[in-house]
Amino acid sequence: MNSESAAERIDTTKPHPARRYDYWLGGKDNYAADRESADAVAEAFPTVRLAAVENRNFLRRVTAYLTAETGIRQFLDIGAGLPTAGNVHEIAQGIAPESRIVYVDNDPIVLVHARTLLNSAPEGATAYLDADLRDPERILSHPDLLATLDLNKPVALMLVAIMHFFTDETRPYELVRTLCDALPPGSHLVMSHATNDYLDDEDVARTREANQRSGVPFQLRSSAEFAKFFSGFDMVAPGITSVTAWRPDEWRPHPRAEAVSMLGGVAHIS
């Protein structure tokens, strides 16, 4: 166990995905290294801020759907990031106050702000784990998770905009399958992922070079590569699609899929 406090562990000299995402969403909990990394990505993909916003909207719609229409009352949100309006527990407990949520992230600045994530309705519960997806067994066996979630009852595993930070050599499919194998029938897998489906070869090369300069490991994946995460599970309609097209709100215009370049999908684990 690390004896340093969360504040002491924050390294402001290296960019982190959670803080970079916070910058794209207009937050203030980021540093120069995060902003420089984010701007490097934006040079090659100028609509990245829009992608971040639409990804967050996807998270909110999925959470509302699972709570209101499937009866899910337990959520495991890995790669939760910094608190912002419309966190999973706010959406779920707004519909079903008894909902229980465990957030997981490995950025100590998220731990500093975890009090916001732990502001649960009295009927439900929330917990925050300072842990890394690269060690799924530690997440699944963590006492705070086991005290908050009942792994004998359905859980929604939320891996939203996180797996593109896991390149193939980190065995991303194995990591996701380890987590899913621990969940009972009736659970759901929720994922979104940056894609190269809408990019030509020149755009792909430009994006790859920008991501290398950004200092954050990153891998775009095609629809076929993304679908492998859901292998053996039953996809919820409309299946794998742009996050903007997954059960969209009807009252507002939606950006083109190319401008977002983010795939989303929800699967039922039977």
Buried (B, 14 or more C-beta within 10 A) or exposed (E): EEEEEBEEBBEEEEBBBBBBBBBBBEBEBBBEBBBBBBBBBBBBBEBBBBBBBBBBBBBBBBBBBBBBEBEBBBBBBBBBBBBBEBBBBBBBBBBBEEBBBBBBBBBBBBBBBBEBBBEBBEEBBBBBBBBBBEEBEBBBEBEEBEEBBEBEBBBBBBBBBBBBBBEEEBEBBEBBBBBBEBBEEBBBBBBBBBBBBBBEEEBEEBBBEBBEBBBBBBBBBEBEBBBEBBEEBEBBEBBBBBBBBBBBEEEEEBBEBEBBBBBBBBBBBE
